[in-house]
Amino acid sequence: MMFYDINYDQDHDITVPFQVDEDSRFLLCKVSGTIKNGSKGNTIADYLFEKTCQ
């Protein structure tokens, strides 16, 4: 199975590389960086959700 990188804009606090397989059936992402605790992390959680939905 081959995977191809997908480039999205990145939040300045986290890195989220995405990849998709050759049939576009599987989406993989790896989140790394700093996500704040509690409601202070809501903005980054919204960002991750938005980017995954794209």
N, C-alpha and C positions, 0 to 999 in steps of 0.2 A: 504494500500500500504506500503510495507516494503522498506527501503532504506539501502544500504550498503556503508560503507566508502571506498573510493579509496585513497590510499596513493601515492602521487607524491613527488618528490624533491621540496623543497621550496626555494624561493628567500629569502635572508637574511632580506630584507626590508618589505616583505609582507607575509601573511599567506593566503593560498587558499585551504580550505578543499573542496573536491569533494565528491558527493554522487551519486549513481545511483539506480534506482528502480529495483525490482526483475526481471522485463522483459527487462531491459536495454533499455527502451524507453526514459527515462527522465534523464538528467544529471543536477544536481544542484551544484552550487558553490557559495561560499561566500568569497569575497575578503576583507581583512582588513589589515591595515598598512599604510605606507607612500608612496604615488606615487608623484613624483616631477612634478611641473608645466611645461607646454610646452614641448619642445623637450628633456628636461632633463628626462622626464618620459617615453621616447620611449623604453628604454631597458625593463622596467617592463611591458609596454603594449605588447611588443613582447613576453615576458615570459608568460603572461597571455594567449595570443592567442595560443602559442605553447602548453601550458598545456591543454587548452580547446580542441584543435584539437586532442591531444593524446587520 
